[in-house]
Amino acid sequence: MTDLLQNMRIQHKITILSLGIVLFSLLIGGIIVVGTLSHEKEREVGQRLLVTARTVAEFPTIPKQIVDRDQWKNIQPLTKRIQIVNNVSYIVVLNMERIRLADVKEDRVGTKFLGKEAETAFAEHTFIQKVKGELGNALRVYVPIMDQDHRQVGVVIVGQVLPSLSDAIRSNKESLTITLLLSLLFGMIGSWLLARHMKKQMLNLEPHEITRQMIERTATFQAMHEGAIAIDKNLIITIFNEQAKQIFRIKGDVIGKKITDVIPDSRLPEILLLDKPIYNSELHMKDALVWSNRFPIKVNNKTVGALAIFQDRTEFAKIAEELTGVKAFVEALRLQNHEHSNKMHTIAGLLQLGQTEKALSYLFDVTEQQEELSDFLTENIYDPMLSGLLLSKVRKGNERGVNVIIDRNSRLTHFPERMDHHDFVHMIGNLVENAFDALESSEQTDREIFISLYQDEETLSLLVEDNGSGMDEETRNQIFTRGYSTKTSLVNQENQGLGLYLVLNLVNKGKGTIQVESLPGMGTSFIIHFPMRGE
């Protein structure tokens, strides 16, 4: 039997179950209806019996005939006629000595009534009682008989035999059969339609097939090297694999929780609004840098959720940024070596010309400038990697004929929350390199780049400004778009258009703001503000 149920198709199971529920409901409803109708029928019969009994009790001749023994024989014919007229099962008349003066069975007339249930009626009480008599379950009414002086002279008992359940079924056999057949017919049709609809909702899969697919899907998601997160249209997490937990350092089960409570910056809810996929986007989610593909989940062309597949790029990004910092130091050393060679040649030339004092003065000036800038950066910029980057940009400017000015009011003692030296090296390096590119195409004679980095308890502000070629409004509106670039160089085209896009991502990571001011031919200013407490 168990094997038969397991092998039965889900549509047939649902049909049988639904039909069984219909029949059970019909049975319970039938019992309730029959009980209600029986109770109502008994109430109606009781009222009819009460009227019949009072008719007998109040009949003018009855009290006299009960008292006069010679008139007893006239009571039986009278009650028979009343019994037939009122369609009751029996009428019994008793005198105060409990002697039957009328009965359904004539041979019992004149015998004593032994039932104790009528005693209350002999105390002038009228009542209705359901009893089990010789003819079956019956409803009886007991009414006292009073004479003209309001003295009780007897009791009249009027009874009606109630039909049994089998009698009721036999009497209503046709209507019950039609009702049952119609209920079965509509129950089967409804059950079949419900089962078919449910099967369609389950993509015509059987339960064991759904179970197998769920197990396979779960195992697949858990085995992936990429993180996977899925939500439904109510932002409730439905998938959160182990790799995702490792990337975001989340412990415990998060299935069933809102994604906004677990990862507020997941960017998954926007897929539900956009209703289209977003590929190959770099996101900062819960202090992790990820490379993400996000898709809407559709069922019957309706979006029911969203899925994100992503790789952790945090370590790769840090390594890349460290390499960027190392390259900056290498570049600084190369420029320092080149600058040192030029200065040595200058000093050697002055000495050969016999200009000893000028050679010494030049040497002292160069040494003083280098020491002043190095001392300033050491005292005011606590991070050595950032100091090295700024120093390299100053020397690169000297080599290119660009005056790179470090604001002497600059100060940095610690980074904002969510940010580190990798972020600032990457961000300042890109902004300054863009300034160099803008100055190459500029016609300015005094080419300058101004860098200011100031921090207080609430805010860290960064300004990178140049007097280069500037930008028109159309260019300014697109500079942060991934892949957009104004450079025409054929070298390294793959990485063109990424610098400012990554700068914007870093600003968003630190919950900061960025402002761009630029005029064609006048230069460009990038102004960035970060809250120190991550607000």
Backbone torsions as a table, in degrees:
resi	resn	phi	psi	omega
1	MET	NA	-42.2	179.4
2	THR	-64.0	-43.8	178.6
3	ASP	-62.2	-37.3	179.5
4	LEU	-63.6	-42.1	178.8
5	LEU	-66.8	-38.5	-179.3
6	GLN	-67.6	-35.1	-178.2
7	ASN	-84.8	-8.8	-178.4
8	MET	-73.1	140.7	179.6
9	ARG	-67.5	148.6	-175.8
10	ILE	-60.3	-33.7	-179.2
11	GLN	-64.6	-40.0	178.9
12	HIS	-70.6	-38.5	177.8
13	LYS	-60.3	-46.6	-178.8
14	ILE	-64.8	-39.2	179.6
15	THR	-62.1	-48.3	-179.1
16	ILE	-63.7	-44.4	-179.8
17	LEU	-62.4	-45.8	-179.6
18	SER	-64.2	-41.9	179.3
19	LEU	-64.2	-40.1	177.5
20	GLY	-62.1	-41.2	178.1
21	ILE	-64.0	-41.0	178.2
22	VAL	-60.6	-47.9	-178.9
23	LEU	-65.1	-41.5	178.3
24	PHE	-63.3	-43.1	178.0
25	SER	-63.3	-38.9	178.5
26	LEU	-63.9	-41.0	179.1
27	LEU	-63.4	-49.6	180.0
28	ILE	-61.4	-44.3	178.7
29	GLY	-62.9	-39.7	178.6
30	GLY	-62.4	-43.1	179.0
31	ILE	-61.3	-44.1	-179.8
32	ILE	-64.4	-43.6	-179.5
33	VAL	-64.6	-44.8	179.7
34	VAL	-62.0	-43.2	178.5
35	GLY	-61.9	-43.0	179.2
36	THR	-64.5	-44.5	-179.7
37	LEU	-65.3	-38.5	179.4
38	SER	-63.7	-43.2	179.2
39	HIS	-63.0	-42.4	179.3
40	GLU	-66.2	-39.1	178.6
41	LYS	-64.3	-43.0	178.5
42	GLU	-61.6	-38.8	179.2
43	ARG	-63.8	-42.6	179.2
44	GLU	-65.6	-42.2	178.6
45	VAL	-63.0	-41.5	179.5
46	GLY	-60.7	-41.3	178.7
47	GLN	-65.5	-40.1	180.0
48	ARG	-66.1	-42.2	178.2
49	LEU	-64.3	-37.3	-179.9
50	LEU	-64.2	-41.8	177.7
51	VAL	-63.3	-42.8	-179.6
52	THR	-63.4	-45.0	-178.9
53	ALA	-63.6	-40.8	179.3
54	ARG	-69.1	-31.3	175.9
55	THR	-61.1	-43.9	178.2
56	VAL	-66.4	-46.9	-176.1
57	ALA	-63.8	-32.3	-176.4
58	GLU	-97.6	4.3	178.0
59	PHE	-65.0	132.6	-169.5
60	PRO	-58.5	-35.4	-173.4
61	THR	-87.3	-18.0	-173.5
62	ILE	-61.0	-51.4	-177.8
63	PRO	-57.2	-41.5	179.8
64	LYS	-65.7	-41.5	-177.6
65	GLN	-66.8	-30.7	178.2
66	ILE	-68.8	-39.8	-176.9
67	VAL	-74.6	-37.4	-176.7
68	ASP	-91.3	114.0	-176.6
69	ARG	-62.3	-29.2	-178.9
70	ASP	-71.5	-16.0	-176.2
71	GLN	-103.7	0.1	-178.7
72	TRP	-55.7	-37.2	-174.3
73	LYS	-66.8	-15.1	-179.5
74	ASN	-85.0	-13.6	-176.8
75	ILE	-73.8	-41.7	-175.8
76	GLN	-59.3	-48.5	179.0
77	PRO	-61.6	-36.5	-178.8
78	LEU	-65.7	-45.3	-178.9
79	THR	-68.3	-29.9	177.2
80	LYS	-62.9	-44.5	179.8
81	ARG	-64.1	-43.4	179.2
82	ILE	-63.5	-38.5	178.6
83	GLN	-60.4	-44.2	-179.0
84	ILE	-68.9	-42.5	-178.2
85	VAL	-63.1	-42.6	-175.9
86	ASN	-92.4	-0.7	175.1
87	ASN	55.0	56.2	175.3
88	VAL	-113.3	163.2	-175.2
89	SER	-75.9	-39.9	-179.9
90	TYR	-161.4	156.1	173.5
91	ILE	-132.1	127.4	179.6
92	VAL	-121.1	130.0	176.8
93	VAL	-115.2	128.2	-179.1
94	LEU	-120.5	144.4	170.8
95	ASN	-91.9	-174.4	-174.0
96	MET	-71.4	-15.1	175.9
97	GLU	-91.3	11.0	178.4
98	ARG	67.6	21.8	178.5
99	ILE	-85.9	131.2	178.4
100	ARG	-71.1	121.6	176.0
101	LEU	-103.9	-13.8	174.5
102	ALA	-153.7	141.9	-178.4
103	ASP	-157.7	158.9	179.8
104	VAL	-65.4	-29.9	176.7
105	LYS	-105.9	117.0	-174.2
106	GLU	-64.3	-29.5	-178.8
107	ASP	-69.2	-11.8	179.3
108	ARG	-96.6	-4.7	176.7
109	VAL	-63.4	130.6	-178.4
110	GLY	95.7	-9.5	177.8
111	THR	-90.3	165.7	-176.6
112	LYS	-88.3	138.5	176.9
113	PHE	-84.4	119.2	-173.4
114	LEU	-97.3	-7.7	-177.2
115	GLY	-66.7	135.2	-179.1
116	LYS	-85.6	-12.5	-175.2
117	GLU	-70.2	-15.9	-177.7
118	ALA	-90.5	-1.5	-174.9
119	GLU	-59.8	-37.3	-178.8
120	THR	-63.5	-34.7	179.7
121	ALA	-66.1	-27.5	178.4
122	PHE	-75.5	-5.8	174.4
123	ALA	-104.8	29.2	175.5
124	GLU	65.6	33.5	176.5
125	HIS	-109.6	138.7	175.5
126	THR	-105.0	131.9	-179.7
127	PHE	-157.3	163.7	179.6
128	ILE	-115.7	140.2	-175.8
129	GLN	-143.1	140.9	175.0
130	LYS	-101.4	123.0	-175.0
131	VAL	-133.0	165.6	174.4
132	LYS	-108.4	108.3	-176.4
133	GLY	-108.0	-166.3	-178.1
134	GLU	-66.0	-31.1	-178.2
135	LEU	-92.8	3.9	-178.9
136	GLY	114.1	-169.1	178.2
137	ASN	-63.7	132.0	-176.7
138	ALA	-140.1	158.4	175.1
139	LEU	-109.3	126.0	-176.6
140	ARG	-119.2	146.2	174.3
141	VAL	-121.4	130.3	179.8
142	TYR	-112.7	122.2	-179.1
143	VAL	-131.4	127.6	176.7
144	PRO	-69.9	148.0	177.8
145	ILE	-105.9	123.7	-176.1
146	MET	-113.7	145.3	176.6
147	ASP	-88.5	-171.2	-175.9
148	GLN	-67.3	-24.4	-179.7
149	ASP	-92.1	12.7	178.7
150	HIS	62.2	34.1	171.8
151	ARG	-105.1	138.7	-178.6
152	GLN	-74.6	129.4	180.0
153	VAL	-116.6	-8.7	-179.5
154	GLY	178.0	-170.7	-178.9
155	VAL	-139.7	138.4	173.3
156	VAL	-109.2	133.6	178.7
157	ILE	-117.9	121.2	178.0
158	VAL	-116.7	127.9	-176.9
159	GLY	-127.6	153.3	177.3
160	GLN	-135.3	120.6	178.3
161	VAL	-72.0	129.0	-179.5
162	LEU	-86.4	141.1	179.2
163	PRO	-68.9	145.5	175.7
164	SER	-78.2	169.3	-179.6
165	LEU	-60.3	-41.6	179.6
166	SER	-64.9	-38.3	176.9
167	ASP	-63.7	-41.7	179.8
168	ALA	-64.2	-39.5	179.6
169	ILE	-67.0	-43.1	179.6
170	ARG	-63.6	-37.2	-178.4
171	SER	-72.0	-25.5	-179.5
172	ASN	-115.6	28.9	-173.5
173	LYS	-58.5	-45.2	-176.0
174	GLU	-65.6	-48.7	-178.6
175	SER	-65.1	-39.2	178.6
176	LEU	-65.8	-39.4	179.6
177	THR	-63.8	-45.0	179.1
178	ILE	-62.7	-44.2	179.2
179	THR	-61.3	-44.3	-179.0
180	LEU	-64.7	-43.5	-179.7
181	LEU	-64.3	-43.2	178.2
182	LEU	-63.8	-41.0	178.8
183	SER	-62.6	-44.0	178.2
184	LEU	-62.6	-42.5	-178.2
185	LEU	-62.7	-52.6	-178.9
186	PHE	-69.2	-32.1	176.4
187	GLY	-64.3	-43.0	178.4
188	MET	-65.0	-44.2	180.0
189	ILE	-63.2	-46.9	179.4
190	GLY	-62.7	-41.2	179.7
191	SER	-64.6	-41.2	180.0
192	TRP	-65.8	-42.7	179.1
193	LEU	-65.2	-41.4	177.7
194	LEU	-62.5	-44.7	-180.0
195	ALA	-63.2	-40.7	179.7
196	ARG	-65.5	-40.8	178.7
197	HIS	-63.7	-43.7	179.8
198	MET	-65.3	-38.9	178.4
199	LYS	-63.3	-39.4	178.1
200	LYS	-65.7	-39.7	178.1
201	GLN	-63.3	-28.9	179.4
202	MET	-92.2	20.3	176.9
203	LEU	58.2	34.4	177.9
204	ASN	59.1	29.0	179.2
205	LEU	-101.1	146.0	174.1
206	GLU	-82.8	157.7	-178.7
207	PRO	-54.4	-42.1	-179.6
208	HIS	-67.0	-30.2	176.3
209	GLU	-70.7	-40.1	177.3
210	ILE	-63.8	-42.8	179.2
211	THR	-61.4	-44.7	-179.9
212	ARG	-62.7	-43.5	-179.7
213	GLN	-65.0	-38.9	178.1
214	MET	-63.0	-43.2	179.0
215	ILE	-64.4	-44.6	-179.8
216	GLU	-64.4	-42.3	-179.7
217	ARG	-64.3	-44.3	179.8
218	THR	-61.5	-44.9	179.3
219	ALA	-63.5	-37.9	179.2
220	THR	-64.3	-47.1	-179.6
221	PHE	-64.3	-38.1	-179.0
222	GLN	-71.3	-28.4	-178.5
223	ALA	-83.2	-10.1	-177.4
224	MET	-67.9	144.1	173.5
225	HIS	-80.6	-15.4	177.4
226	GLU	-93.7	154.4	173.2
227	GLY	-76.0	147.2	179.1
228	ALA	-138.4	127.1	177.1
229	ILE	-133.7	133.3	176.6
230	ALA	-130.6	145.2	177.2
231	ILE	-131.0	159.1	173.9
232	ASP	-94.3	-174.8	-174.7
233	LYS	-69.6	-13.3	176.5
234	ASN	-97.1	13.3	178.3
235	LEU	69.0	18.5	178.2
236	ILE	-86.9	132.8	-178.8
237	ILE	-69.3	127.5	176.8
238	THR	-112.9	-23.2	177.3
239	ILE	-137.5	133.5	175.7
240	PHE	-154.8	93.2	-171.4
241	ASN	-78.6	173.1	-174.6
242	GLU	-64.4	-35.8	-180.0
243	GLN	-63.5	-38.5	177.3
244	ALA	-64.2	-39.5	177.4
245	LYS	-62.7	-38.8	179.0
246	GLN	-67.6	-41.9	-178.2
247	ILE	-62.7	-42.8	-175.5
248	PHE	-99.5	6.8	176.6
249	ARG	54.4	52.1	-179.5
250	ILE	-109.6	133.2	179.2
251	LYS	-113.2	151.1	178.0
252	GLY	86.1	177.2	-177.5
253	ASP	-88.5	127.5	179.0
254	VAL	-113.2	2.4	177.8
255	ILE	-62.3	132.0	-179.4
256	GLY	96.6	-11.1	177.4
257	LYS	-91.3	162.5	177.5
258	LYS	-76.8	138.3	-179.0
259	ILE	-63.1	-31.4	-179.8
260	THR	-68.8	-22.8	177.2
261	ASP	-84.0	-27.5	-177.2
262	VAL	-91.2	-51.9	178.2
263	ILE	-131.7	93.0	-175.3
264	PRO	-59.8	-30.8	-175.2
265	ASP	-106.8	37.7	-177.5
266	SER	-71.8	-23.1	-178.4
267	ARG	65.0	13.7	176.2
268	LEU	-76.9	-38.3	179.7
269	PRO	-57.9	-29.8	-178.7
270	GLU	-67.7	-23.4	176.6
271	ILE	-66.8	-35.9	176.7
272	LEU	-63.8	-34.1	179.9
273	LEU	-78.3	-42.7	-178.2
274	LEU	-73.4	-31.9	-179.2
275	ASP	58.8	36.1	175.8
276	LYS	-153.2	154.9	-177.6
277	PRO	-76.1	156.3	173.6
278	ILE	-128.5	120.0	-174.9
279	TYR	-105.4	150.2	168.2
280	ASN	50.0	53.5	176.8
281	SER	-111.1	142.0	178.9
282	GLU	-96.3	126.6	-175.2
283	LEU	-130.5	149.9	169.6
284	HIS	-102.0	110.9	-177.7
285	MET	-125.1	117.8	175.5
286	LYS	50.6	53.7	177.2
287	ASP	65.9	14.5	177.0
288	ALA	-120.6	143.2	175.9
289	LEU	-97.3	119.5	-176.1
290	VAL	-126.0	152.9	173.7
291	TRP	-105.8	115.6	-163.3
292	SER	-123.3	144.2	164.8
293	ASN	-119.0	127.5	-177.0
294	ARG	-124.3	136.1	-175.1
295	PHE	-133.3	147.4	167.1
296	PRO	-77.3	143.4	175.5
297	ILE	-96.8	121.4	-175.2
298	LYS	-116.4	140.3	172.0
299	VAL	-131.1	119.6	-176.1
300	ASN	55.1	43.4	177.7
301	ASN	64.4	17.3	175.1
302	LYS	-115.6	132.8	179.6
303	THR	-75.2	119.3	-177.9
304	VAL	-113.9	-2.3	-179.9
305	GLY	176.9	-169.8	-179.5
306	ALA	-145.0	148.2	-178.0
307	LEU	-128.8	136.9	176.2
308	ALA	-122.4	127.1	172.7
309	ILE	-113.8	126.1	-172.5
310	PHE	-146.9	157.0	175.9
311	GLN	-117.2	143.6	178.3
312	ASP	-77.5	119.0	178.6
313	ARG	-110.8	11.2	-176.0
314	THR	-59.9	-51.1	-177.9
315	GLU	-67.7	-41.1	178.1
316	PHE	-59.8	-42.2	-178.5
317	ALA	-64.4	-40.6	-179.8
318	LYS	-65.7	-41.3	177.8
319	ILE	-62.3	-43.3	179.9
320	ALA	-63.3	-40.8	-179.6
321	GLU	-69.2	-35.9	176.2
322	GLU	-64.1	-41.5	176.4
323	LEU	-61.6	-37.6	176.6
324	THR	-62.0	-41.9	177.8
325	GLY	-65.2	-40.9	177.8
326	VAL	-62.5	-42.6	178.2
327	LYS	-61.0	-36.3	178.8
328	ALA	-64.3	-41.4	178.8
329	PHE	-65.9	-41.2	178.1
330	VAL	-61.6	-43.1	178.8
331	GLU	-63.0	-39.8	178.9
332	ALA	-63.2	-42.5	178.6
333	LEU	-64.6	-40.8	178.5
334	ARG	-62.1	-44.2	179.9
335	LEU	-67.0	-38.2	179.0
336	GLN	-64.3	-40.4	178.8
337	ASN	-64.2	-42.9	-179.9
338	HIS	-65.0	-43.3	-179.7
339	GLU	-66.0	-38.9	179.9
340	HIS	-63.5	-40.2	178.3
341	SER	-63.0	-43.8	178.9
342	ASN	-60.6	-42.8	-178.5
343	LYS	-68.4	-38.2	177.9
344	MET	-64.0	-39.7	177.6
345	HIS	-63.3	-39.1	179.8
346	THR	-64.5	-46.1	-179.3
347	ILE	-64.2	-41.2	179.3
348	ALA	-63.1	-40.7	179.1
349	GLY	-63.2	-42.6	179.0
350	LEU	-64.5	-38.3	179.2
351	LEU	-67.6	-38.3	178.7
352	GLN	-65.8	-29.1	178.9
353	LEU	-84.9	-1.5	178.6
354	GLY	82.1	12.1	-179.4
355	GLN	-91.8	69.0	-174.8
356	THR	-65.6	-45.4	-177.4
357	GLU	-63.8	-41.0	178.6
358	LYS	-65.9	-36.7	178.2
359	ALA	-63.8	-42.9	178.3
360	LEU	-65.2	-42.5	179.9
361	SER	-62.6	-42.4	178.6
362	TYR	-63.0	-41.4	-179.6
363	LEU	-63.3	-44.0	179.7
364	PHE	-64.3	-40.5	-179.8
365	ASP	-63.1	-45.8	-178.9
366	VAL	-63.1	-44.2	-178.9
367	THR	-63.4	-42.1	-178.4
368	GLU	-64.8	-41.3	179.8
369	GLN	-64.2	-44.0	-178.9
370	GLN	-65.3	-43.3	-178.5
371	GLU	-67.0	-38.8	-178.4
372	GLU	-63.5	-45.0	-179.5
373	LEU	-67.6	-43.3	179.7
374	SER	-63.2	-44.0	179.5
375	ASP	-63.3	-40.9	-179.7
376	PHE	-62.3	-48.1	-178.8
377	LEU	-63.7	-38.7	-180.0
378	THR	-65.1	-39.8	-175.6
379	GLU	-79.5	-31.5	-170.3
380	ASN	-109.7	-22.4	177.6
381	ILE	-113.0	105.8	-168.8
382	TYR	-71.9	-22.6	-175.4
383	ASP	-89.0	118.6	-175.9
384	PRO	-66.5	-31.6	179.8
385	MET	-66.2	-40.9	178.7
386	LEU	-69.3	-38.2	176.5
387	SER	-62.0	-43.9	178.5
388	GLY	-62.3	-39.1	178.3
389	LEU	-62.3	-46.8	-179.4
390	LEU	-62.9	-40.6	179.4
391	LEU	-64.1	-39.6	179.4
392	SER	-66.5	-36.4	-179.9
393	LYS	-68.6	-34.8	176.9
394	VAL	-63.8	-44.3	-178.4
395	ARG	-71.8	-34.6	175.4
396	LYS	-64.5	-37.1	176.2
397	GLY	-63.9	-40.5	178.4
398	ASN	-60.4	-39.4	-179.3
399	GLU	-68.7	-34.0	-177.0
400	ARG	-92.4	-0.4	-179.1
401	GLY	79.4	26.9	178.3
402	VAL	-115.7	131.0	179.7
403	ASN	-87.2	103.1	178.3
404	VAL	-90.7	114.5	-174.8
405	ILE	-105.8	124.7	173.3
406	ILE	-97.0	120.1	-179.5
407	ASP	-58.6	123.2	-177.0
408	ARG	-73.4	-4.0	172.3
409	ASN	-92.7	1.2	-178.8
410	SER	-64.0	145.6	-177.8
411	ARG	-157.7	133.0	176.9
412	LEU	-147.0	116.2	179.6
413	THR	-106.7	-27.4	176.4
414	HIS	-161.3	160.6	-176.0
415	PHE	-88.2	157.2	175.8
416	PRO	-64.6	163.2	174.5
417	GLU	-58.8	145.3	179.2
418	ARG	75.7	-3.9	-177.3
419	MET	-118.5	156.5	175.0
420	ASP	-144.3	-175.3	-175.8
421	HIS	-66.2	-28.7	176.9
422	HIS	-59.7	-43.4	-178.1
423	ASP	-63.1	-43.4	-175.7
424	PHE	-74.4	-35.5	175.0
425	VAL	-61.0	-45.5	-179.2
426	HIS	-63.9	-44.0	-174.3
427	MET	-70.7	-50.7	-178.7
428	ILE	-67.0	-38.9	178.3
429	GLY	-58.5	-44.7	179.4
430	ASN	-65.8	-43.1	-178.2
431	LEU	-64.7	-41.7	-179.2
432	VAL	-69.9	-39.7	178.0
433	GLU	-62.5	-38.9	175.9
434	ASN	-63.2	-36.3	178.2
435	ALA	-66.1	-41.1	176.3
436	PHE	-59.6	-44.1	179.9
437	ASP	-62.7	-39.2	-179.8
438	ALA	-67.1	-33.2	-179.3
439	LEU	-76.1	-24.4	179.5
440	GLU	-63.9	-35.4	-179.1
441	SER	-95.3	9.3	-178.2
442	SER	-92.1	152.1	177.4
443	GLU	-96.8	8.9	179.5
444	GLN	-66.3	141.7	177.4
445	THR	-86.5	-40.7	177.2
446	ASP	-99.5	92.6	-175.5
447	ARG	-90.8	128.8	-173.8
448	GLU	-137.0	148.8	169.1
449	ILE	-128.1	127.3	-177.7
450	PHE	-111.6	127.4	-179.2
451	ILE	-122.5	126.0	177.9
452	SER	-130.8	134.5	-178.4
453	LEU	-137.1	105.1	-174.4
454	TYR	-126.9	144.8	-174.6
455	GLN	-139.9	137.4	167.2
456	ASP	-129.1	-165.4	-175.4
457	GLU	-66.8	-27.5	-174.4
458	GLU	-100.6	-36.1	-167.4
459	THR	-139.5	148.4	168.2
460	LEU	-117.4	125.6	-177.4
461	SER	-116.3	137.7	179.3
462	LEU	-126.5	130.4	177.0
463	LEU	-127.1	126.6	171.9
464	VAL	-125.7	117.1	-172.1
465	GLU	-131.6	140.5	175.7
466	ASP	-135.3	163.1	176.5
467	ASN	-110.6	41.7	-176.3
468	GLY	-84.9	-146.5	-171.3
469	SER	-74.0	-20.0	179.5
470	GLY	72.4	-175.6	-177.9
471	MET	-139.9	148.3	171.4
472	ASP	-83.1	175.7	-174.6
473	GLU	-65.0	-38.6	-179.3
474	GLU	-63.0	-44.3	178.5
475	THR	-66.2	-41.1	-178.8
476	ARG	-61.9	-32.1	-179.5
477	ASN	-75.7	-14.3	-174.7
478	GLN	-115.8	-2.3	-170.5
479	ILE	-64.4	-25.6	-179.0
480	PHE	-92.1	3.5	179.0
481	THR	-76.8	133.1	-179.4
482	ARG	-60.7	128.1	177.5
483	GLY	89.4	-8.6	-179.5
484	TYR	-82.4	132.9	180.0
485	SER	-152.2	144.8	175.3
486	THR	-97.4	0.7	-178.6
487	LYS	-80.1	142.6	180.0
488	THR	-107.3	4.0	-179.0
489	SER	-65.6	141.5	178.0
490	LEU	-87.6	-3.9	-178.3
491	VAL	-86.0	132.6	174.8
492	ASN	55.4	47.5	-178.4
493	GLN	-66.5	-25.1	-177.9
494	GLU	-61.4	-35.9	-175.9
495	ASN	-94.2	0.6	178.3
496	GLN	-71.4	144.3	179.1
497	GLY	80.4	12.4	-179.5
498	LEU	-106.1	-24.2	-172.5
499	GLY	-57.1	-59.7	-177.7
500	LEU	-70.4	-28.8	175.4
501	TYR	-62.0	-42.4	177.8
502	LEU	-70.6	-34.0	175.8
503	VAL	-60.0	-45.1	179.3
504	LEU	-62.4	-39.6	177.7
505	ASN	-62.1	-39.2	178.7
506	LEU	-67.7	-37.5	176.4
507	VAL	-62.8	-43.2	178.4
508	ASN	-65.2	-36.8	178.4
509	LYS	-59.6	-41.7	-179.7
510	GLY	-85.8	8.3	-178.8
511	LYS	57.6	34.5	-177.9
512	GLY	-97.6	-174.3	176.9
513	THR	-128.4	149.4	178.4
514	ILE	-130.3	136.9	-179.3
515	GLN	-128.3	135.9	-178.8
516	VAL	-120.0	126.7	174.9
517	GLU	-122.8	127.2	-175.9
518	SER	-156.9	144.6	173.6
519	LEU	-135.4	137.5	179.2
520	PRO	-56.5	127.7	178.2
521	GLY	81.5	-4.9	-175.8
522	MET	-112.7	-22.7	179.7
523	GLY	120.4	179.5	-175.1
524	THR	-139.2	144.2	175.7
525	SER	-126.5	130.4	171.8
526	PHE	-109.4	120.1	-177.8
527	ILE	-118.8	120.1	-176.1
528	ILE	-124.2	136.3	177.3
529	HIS	-124.8	132.7	175.8
530	PHE	-121.0	134.3	171.0
531	PRO	-73.7	135.8	-176.9
532	MET	-72.1	-25.3	-177.5
533	ARG	-103.2	14.0	176.0
534	GLY	71.6	20.7	-178.4
535	GLU	-75.9	NA	NA
